[in-house]
Amino acid sequence: MAAVFSPIPEIKEHAKAEFPGQFPDEKVIFLVRRHWSVIFKFVCRLIIAHFVPIAVFLILYYLLEWEIPTEGPMYVAMVMVVSTYYLGIWLLYIHEYVDYHLDIWVLTNKRVVSIEQEGLFKRTTAELTLNKIQDVSSEIRGKVQTFLNFGNVYVKTASDNQRFVFEEVAKPQEVARIVANAVEKNAETKIPPK
């Protein structure tokens, strides 16, 4: 998503974007997901997890001089345990990837929509009309977020101090600026000219 953010008017790549629950006359300004580094952490953990059975094998074989069986019930049990382990780590990775890929935040010319996947079978959708937005701010914490330029964007309402959080998105200052510009543009269209 390089060069995804630009000032209002809409981002050309997102002009034809669609999302669940979109109104017919609604135009997408941008659609964002979490930063790529979020899924990169899980890929690194997956790669490291692949070496755990190999390390256990090497410790048992070389340090403890354990004779690894090549047949019989012990061999079958070992194959079952290792297979279950690999199946488990891949299922965990797929779960995290689905969560990463299906969490999206959408800014349209009418509202902000947050679609968050919580597990494989639960999705939460929340929306906030632009005229209810009071404040937009961004936050970058720590060295990694500063170096890779990602963080959180907070969209706050006036009435109940409720906050929308765009979690771990790329270029949070630009995202906050675009949301603020959309709110300003929406307010200008609501005020009748004198």
C-alpha positions as CSV (number, residue, x, y, z in Angstrom):
1,M,0.0,0.0,0.0
2,A,2.7,2.5,-0.9
3,A,1.5,5.9,-1.8
4,V,-2.0,5.0,-0.7
5,F,-2.7,8.2,1.2
6,S,-3.4,11.5,-0.5
7,P,-5.5,14.5,0.5
8,I,-9.2,14.5,-0.2
9,P,-10.5,13.9,-3.0
10,E,-10.7,10.1,-3.0
11,I,-7.7,7.8,-3.5
12,K,-7.8,6.6,-7.1
13,E,-7.0,3.0,-6.2
14,H,-9.9,2.9,-3.7
15,A,-12.5,4.7,-5.9
16,K,-14.1,1.4,-6.9
17,A,-13.5,-0.4,-3.5
18,E,-16.4,-2.1,-1.9
19,F,-17.0,-3.3,1.6
20,P,-19.9,-5.1,3.4
21,G,-22.7,-2.7,4.3
22,Q,-21.8,0.0,1.8
23,F,-24.5,2.4,0.8
24,P,-25.2,2.8,-3.0
25,D,-24.4,6.5,-3.0
26,E,-21.3,6.2,-0.7
27,K,-17.8,6.8,-2.1
28,V,-14.8,5.2,-0.5
29,I,-12.0,7.6,0.4
30,F,-9.7,5.0,1.7
31,L,-9.6,1.4,3.0
32,V,-6.7,0.5,5.4
33,R,-5.5,-2.6,7.1
34,R,-2.9,-3.2,9.8
35,H,0.7,-2.6,8.9
36,W,2.5,-5.5,7.2
37,S,4.9,-5.9,10.2
38,V,2.0,-7.3,12.3
39,I,1.7,-10.4,10.1
40,F,5.5,-10.5,9.6
41,K,5.8,-11.2,13.4
42,F,3.6,-14.2,13.0
43,V,5.6,-15.4,10.0
44,C,8.8,-15.2,12.0
45,R,7.2,-17.1,14.8
46,L,6.0,-19.8,12.4
47,I,9.5,-20.2,10.9
48,I,11.0,-20.5,14.4
49,A,8.3,-23.0,15.4
50,H,9.3,-25.2,12.5
51,F,12.7,-25.7,14.0
52,V,11.5,-26.8,17.5
53,P,11.0,-30.5,16.7
54,I,14.4,-30.5,14.9
55,A,16.1,-29.1,18.0
56,V,14.3,-31.6,20.2
57,F,15.5,-34.4,17.9
58,L,19.1,-33.2,17.9
59,I,19.1,-32.9,21.7
60,L,17.6,-36.4,22.2
61,Y,19.9,-38.0,19.6
62,Y,23.3,-36.2,20.2
63,L,23.2,-35.0,23.8
64,L,21.1,-37.7,25.4
65,E,22.2,-40.5,23.0
66,W,18.6,-41.7,22.7
67,E,18.0,-44.3,20.0
68,I,15.1,-42.9,17.9
69,P,12.8,-45.8,17.0
70,T,12.1,-46.3,13.3
71,E,9.1,-48.7,13.7
72,G,6.6,-49.9,16.2
73,P,4.2,-48.1,18.5
74,M,6.8,-45.5,19.7
75,Y,7.5,-44.5,16.1
76,V,3.8,-44.1,15.4
77,A,3.3,-42.1,18.6
78,M,6.2,-39.8,17.6
79,V,4.9,-39.2,14.1
80,M,1.5,-38.4,15.5
81,V,2.9,-35.9,18.0
82,V,5.1,-34.2,15.5
83,S,2.2,-34.1,12.9
84,T,-0.2,-32.7,15.5
85,Y,2.4,-30.0,16.4
86,Y,2.9,-28.9,12.8
87,L,-0.9,-28.9,12.2
88,G,-1.4,-26.8,15.3
89,I,1.2,-24.1,14.4
90,W,-0.2,-23.8,10.9
91,L,-3.8,-23.5,12.2
92,L,-2.6,-20.8,14.5
93,Y,-0.9,-19.0,11.7
94,I,-4.0,-19.3,9.4
95,H,-6.1,-17.9,12.3
96,E,-3.8,-14.9,12.7
97,Y,-3.7,-14.3,8.9
98,V,-7.5,-14.3,8.6
99,D,-7.7,-11.9,11.6
100,Y,-5.1,-9.6,10.0
101,H,-6.6,-9.7,6.5
102,L,-10.3,-9.2,7.5
103,D,-9.7,-6.3,9.9
104,I,-10.3,-3.2,7.9
105,W,-11.1,0.4,8.5
106,V,-13.0,2.4,5.9
107,L,-13.4,6.1,5.4
108,T,-16.2,7.2,3.1
109,N,-17.7,10.5,2.3
110,K,-20.4,9.8,4.9
111,R,-18.9,7.7,7.7
112,V,-16.1,5.8,9.3
113,V,-16.6,2.0,9.3
114,S,-14.6,-0.4,11.5
115,I,-14.8,-4.1,10.5
116,E,-12.9,-6.3,12.9
117,Q,-12.6,-10.1,12.8
118,E,-12.5,-11.7,16.2
119,G,-11.6,-15.3,15.7
120,L,-12.8,-17.3,12.8
121,F,-16.5,-17.0,13.3
122,K,-17.1,-13.6,14.9
123,R,-17.0,-10.2,13.2
124,T,-17.7,-6.9,14.7
125,T,-18.8,-3.9,12.6
126,A,-19.1,-0.4,14.0
127,E,-19.7,2.8,12.2
128,L,-19.6,6.5,13.0
129,T,-21.0,9.3,10.8
130,L,-18.6,12.1,10.0
131,N,-20.8,14.7,11.6
132,K,-20.4,13.1,15.0
133,I,-16.6,13.1,15.0
134,Q,-15.1,15.6,17.4
135,D,-11.4,14.9,17.4
136,V,-8.9,12.8,15.4
137,S,-5.4,12.0,16.7
138,S,-2.6,9.6,15.9
139,E,-0.1,7.8,18.1
140,I,3.3,6.2,17.3
141,R,4.9,4.3,20.2
142,G,8.4,2.8,20.4
143,K,11.3,2.4,18.1
144,V,9.8,-0.2,15.8
145,Q,6.7,1.9,15.1
146,T,8.7,5.0,14.6
147,F,11.2,3.3,12.3
148,L,8.5,1.6,10.2
149,N,6.0,4.5,10.5
150,F,2.9,2.8,11.8
151,G,0.7,3.3,14.8
152,N,-2.8,4.0,16.0
153,V,-5.3,6.6,14.9
154,Y,-8.0,7.6,17.4
155,V,-11.3,9.0,16.2
156,K,-13.3,10.5,19.1
157,T,-17.0,11.6,19.3
158,A,-18.2,14.5,21.2
159,S,-21.3,13.0,22.9
160,D,-20.2,10.0,24.7
161,N,-16.4,10.1,24.6
162,Q,-16.4,6.9,22.5
163,R,-13.3,6.3,20.5
164,F,-12.7,4.4,17.3
165,V,-9.2,3.0,17.0
166,F,-7.5,2.2,13.7
167,E,-5.0,-0.2,15.2
168,E,-1.4,-0.4,13.9
169,V,-2.0,1.3,10.5
170,A,0.7,2.6,8.2
171,K,1.3,6.3,8.2
172,P,-1.0,7.2,11.1
173,Q,-0.4,11.0,10.8
174,E,-1.6,11.0,7.2
175,V,-4.6,8.8,8.0
176,A,-5.6,11.2,10.8
177,R,-5.2,14.1,8.5
178,I,-7.3,12.6,5.8
179,V,-10.0,11.7,8.3
180,A,-9.9,15.3,9.7
181,N,-10.1,16.7,6.1
182,A,-13.1,14.4,5.3
183,V,-14.9,15.6,8.5
184,E,-14.2,19.2,7.6
185,K,-15.4,18.7,4.0
186,N,-18.5,17.0,5.3
187,A,-19.2,19.9,7.7
188,E,-18.8,22.4,4.9
189,T,-21.4,20.6,2.7
190,K,-23.9,20.5,5.6
191,I,-23.8,24.3,6.2
192,P,-26.1,26.1,3.7
193,P,-24.4,29.0,1.9
194,K,-25.3,32.6,3.0
